[in-house]
Amino acid sequence: MAYTSTAILLTAEESSALEKNVRGAKTEQRLAFRSRIILLAADGMGTGAIAAQLQTSPATVSKWRVRFARVGLEGLADAPRCGAP
């Protein structure tokens, strides 16, 4: 069974917001990391290549690609968790 990566197509607004996240000095590192994944995916890199470049697992890259494709920029934020904050 062949695996195909989720295609990422960015609008100009999404691209500038992701670039801002990556370059921002006060951006949370997890948001900057997720933004980096999406920008590389939009440039046409495969999941394995992104994982190797960012030194993470392909499952992590795949998770954020799929979530961004479904939800957009809001999908890069942490999902709500159960229990008291």
Secondary structure, 3 states (H helix, E strand, C coil): CCCCCCCCCCCHHHHHHHHHHHHCCCCCHHHHHHHHHHHHHHCCCCHHHHHHHHCCCHHHHHHHHHHHHHHCHHHHCCCCCCCCC
